[in-house]
Amino acid sequence: MEVIGRDGTWTFDGEVLRIVPGRDRGVHKLRRALGELVVPVTAIAGVAYEPGRKGGRLRLRLRAAADPFSQAVAGGLADSAADPYRLSVDTGRTGVAEYFVDEVRNALILEQVPDGPCDRYLMPGPPVPVSASAGDGTASFDGERVRLEWNWMASSKKEEAGPQLFELAEIAGVEWSPQSGMGYGCLRFRLRQRQGDSRAVTAEDDPQCLAWGIQKEGGLTALVAAAVVARLPHPAAPAIEQAAPGPEPRDTETPGEDHDTLLRRLRELGALHKEGILDDEEFATAKQALLRRF
């Protein structure tokens, strides 16, 4: 059973659902970087077809803690073009998409797949080594240690701290969130033996955290987060069933910091334009939007 959409192709054989991203330039680079995903039926919690004005979309829901990537992004890509578990479907393929949903749901019933969380990851994380740049630096992971290196957009506190190197055994957890509103997107590593709570420090100044203020999903940083999560101990089922923690407090900036923050974000925007990530029109639009927000 196969559904071909603008974002790629979904194929289901009763045992696994294969997700192959499209090769078109319009397909989000994070989806292309993830490559083919093989989802065993035992990792699936549900699937739905959501009709729209022009076609619709398939949406796959995985069991909690089945997939390191989903665990790492924690819903941060929902309704985003970067979400690999949704597929845009053209109007002419609506019937095929609905039939696809029925086939997957029937398999879940036949296999008696529970809807609860998994006690181990049923999918592998991204291969290593993996590296990603966004905002004020670069995060890389070789399977044993994480390295954070800062660029010219880093705050003075990060520059003073210098490059950071964390052994995998030091890492207690990974937090990833996209840029939203006036806040920063971030990739933060929580360490076991460091004193204090790094979340009390803004993403902009925390040397355990990569921060970005322009790129919505932070480039390919989610791949680094997922690769680390896949190699940390799997969360125990009782821990998964506990109430999910509330959203991380949004970074706040005092009025005196607004000017410096604006300059840093304009520099970041200029760098994206220079690197060709933003064309002239996108750069002008983003610059005007940024100026209006400040």
C-alpha positions in Angstrom: 0.0 0.0 0.0 1.6 3.3 -1.1 0.7 7.0 -0.9 2.7 9.5 -2.9 2.5 13.1 -1.7 4.4 16.4 -2.3 6.6 15.7 0.7 7.5 12.1 -0.2 6.1 8.6 -0.2 4.6 6.4 2.5 4.5 2.6 2.0 2.9 0.1 4.3 3.3 -3.7 4.1 1.4 -4.7 7.3 4.6 -4.8 9.4 6.5 -1.6 8.8 5.6 1.9 7.4 8.4 3.3 5.3 8.7 7.1 5.0 10.8 8.3 2.1 11.2 12.1 1.8 10.8 13.7 -1.6 13.8 15.2 -3.4 12.1 18.4 -4.5 13.7 21.6 -3.2 10.4 22.4 -1.5 10.8 19.5 0.9 12.2 20.7 4.2 16.0 20.1 4.6 15.5 18.5 8.0 13.3 15.8 6.4 15.8 15.2 3.6 18.6 14.9 6.2 16.7 12.4 8.2 16.3 10.2 5.1 14.2 7.1 5.0 12.4 6.2 8.2 11.3 2.7 8.9 8.5 2.6 11.5 7.5 -0.8 12.8 3.8 -1.2 13.4 4.5 -1.8 17.1 5.8 1.8 17.3 2.5 3.3 15.9 -0.1 4.7 18.2 -2.5 5.9 15.4 -2.8 7.4 12.0 -5.3 9.9 10.6 -6.2 11.6 7.3 -7.1 15.3 7.8 -9.0 16.8 4.8 -8.3 20.4 3.7 -9.5 22.9 1.2 -6.9 21.6 -1.3 -6.3 17.9 -0.7 -5.4 17.1 2.9 -2.6 15.4 4.9 -1.8 12.1 6.6 -0.6 12.4 10.1 1.2 9.5 12.0 1.1 9.4 15.8 3.9 7.3 17.4 3.8 5.7 20.8 5.6 7.7 23.5 9.3 7.0 23.7 9.3 4.8 20.6 11.4 7.1 18.5 14.5 9.1 19.7 13.8 11.9 17.2 10.2 12.4 18.4 11.4 12.2 22.0 14.0 14.9 21.4 11.8 17.4 19.6 8.9 16.8 22.1 6.2 18.0 19.7 8.1 21.1 18.7 7.7 20.3 14.9 3.9 19.7 15.0 2.2 21.5 12.1 5.7 22.3 10.7 6.9 21.5 7.2 9.9 19.9 9.0 7.7 17.2 10.6 8.5 13.9 9.0 5.4 12.2 10.3 2.9 14.2 8.2 2.4 13.9 4.4 0.6 16.4 2.2 -1.9 14.7 -0.1 -3.3 16.1 -3.3 -7.0 16.1 -3.9 -6.9 13.3 -6.4 -5.3 10.9 -3.9 -7.8 11.4 -1.1 -9.4 8.0 -1.5 -6.0 6.3 -1.5 -5.0 8.2 1.7 -8.2 7.1 3.5 -7.7 3.5 2.4 -4.1 3.7 3.7 -5.4 4.8 7.1 -7.8 1.9 7.2 -5.0 -0.6 6.4 -2.7 0.8 9.2 -5.5 0.8 11.7 -6.5 -2.8 10.9 -2.9 -3.8 11.4 -2.8 -2.2 14.8 -5.9 -4.1 15.8 -4.6 -7.4 14.4 -1.2 -7.0 16.1 -2.9 -5.8 19.3 -0.4 -2.9 19.5 -0.9 -1.1 22.9 -1.3 2.7 22.9 0.9 3.2 25.9 4.6 4.2 26.1 7.4 1.9 25.0 10.0 0.6 27.4 12.7 0.8 24.7 13.3 2.7 21.5 11.9 0.8 18.5 13.7 3.0 16.0 17.3 4.1 15.8 18.5 7.6 16.1 20.4 9.5 13.4 23.8 8.0 12.6 27.0 9.6 14.0 29.0 11.7 13.6 26.5 14.5 13.2 26.9 18.2 13.3 24.7 21.3 12.9 25.1 25.0 13.0 22.5 27.6 14.0 22.5 31.0 15.6 25.5 31.4 17.8 27.5 28.3 17.2 27.9 24.7 16.1 27.0 21.5 17.9 28.6 18.2 17.0 28.3 14.7 18.4 30.6 11.7 17.6 28.7 9.1 19.6 30.8 9.6 22.7 31.0 13.3 23.3 29.2 16.6 22.4 31.1 19.7 21.4 29.8 23.2 21.3 31.8 25.8 19.4 30.8 29.5 19.3 30.8 31.9 16.4 30.9 35.7 16.2 27.2 35.9 17.2 27.8 34.3 20.6 27.3 36.4 23.7 30.3 37.6 25.7 29.5 35.0 28.4 29.7 32.2 25.9 32.9 33.6 24.5 34.4 33.8 28.0 33.4 30.2 28.7 35.0 29.0 25.4 34.2 25.8 23.5 32.4 23.2 25.5 33.0 19.4 25.5 30.6 17.0 27.3 31.1 13.3 27.6 28.0 11.3 27.0 28.1 9.9 30.5 27.9 13.5 31.8 24.7 14.3 30.0 21.5 13.9 32.0 19.1 15.1 29.3 18.6 17.1 26.1 16.2 19.9 25.6 15.3 21.2 22.1 12.8 23.8 21.2 12.1 25.9 18.0 12.3 29.6 17.9 8.9 31.2 18.8 7.8 34.8 19.0 10.5 36.9 20.8 12.2 34.0 22.4 15.1 31.9 21.2 15.2 28.5 19.8 17.6 26.3 21.7 19.5 23.0 21.9 20.4 22.6 25.6 22.3 19.8 27.4 21.6 19.2 31.0 24.6 17.8 32.8 24.6 15.6 35.9 27.4 17.1 38.0 27.1 20.8 37.2 25.9 23.0 40.0 22.7 25.0 39.7 19.9 24.9 37.1 21.1 26.0 33.6 17.5 26.8 32.7 17.7 29.8 35.1 20.2 31.2 32.6 18.9 32.5 29.3 19.6 30.4 26.2 21.7 33.3 24.8 24.1 33.2 27.7 24.1 29.5 28.7 27.3 27.8 27.7 25.5 24.4 27.7 23.1 25.7 25.1 23.1 26.5 21.4 20.7 29.4 20.7 19.1 30.9 17.6 16.7 33.8 17.1 15.9 33.7 13.4 15.8 30.1 12.0 12.5 28.5 13.1 13.7 25.0 13.5 17.4 25.8 14.0 18.7 24.1 10.9 19.6 20.5 11.6 20.1 20.9 15.4 17.2 18.4 16.0 19.3 15.7 14.4 22.1 16.3 17.0 19.5 16.3 19.8 18.0 13.0 18.5 21.4 11.3 18.1 22.3 12.1 21.7 18.9 11.1 23.1 19.1 7.7 21.2 22.3 6.9 23.1 21.1 8.0 26.6 19.3 5.5 28.8 15.7 5.1 27.7 13.2 6.8 30.0 11.5 4.3 32.3 7.8 3.7 31.6 6.7 5.2 35.0 8.6 8.3 34.2 6.9 8.6 30.9 3.5 8.3 32.5 4.2 11.1 34.9 2.7 14.5 34.0 4.8 16.1 31.3 6.8 19.1 32.5 5.5 22.5 31.6 7.1 24.6 28.8 10.5 26.0 29.5 10.3 29.6 30.7 10.7 32.0 27.8 13.9 34.0 27.9 13.2 37.5 29.1 15.1 40.6 28.1 15.2 43.9 30.0 14.6 47.1 28.0 18.3 47.9 28.3 19.2 44.7 26.5 16.8 45.2 23.6 19.3 47.2 21.5 22.0 44.6 21.8 19.6 41.8 21.1 18.3 43.5 18.0 21.9 44.0 16.7 22.7 40.4 17.4 19.7 39.2 15.5 20.3 41.5 12.6 23.8 40.1 12.3 22.5 36.6 12.4 20.0 37.5 9.7 22.8 39.0 7.6 24.8 35.9 7.9 21.9 33.7 6.7 21.6 36.1 3.7 25.3 36.0 3.0 25.3 32.2 3.1 22.5 32.0 0.6 20.0 30.5 3.0 17.8 33.6 2.5 17.4 35.3 -0.8 17.1 39.1 -1.2 13.3 39.1 -0.9 13.3 36.8 2.1 16.1 38.8 3.8 14.2 42.1 3.3 10.9 40.7 4.6 12.6 39.1 7.7 14.5 42.2 8.4 11.4 44.4 8.4 9.5 41.9 10.6 12.4 41.9 13.0 12.5 45.6 13.2 8.8 45.8 13.8 9.0 43.3 16.7 11.5 45.6 18.4 
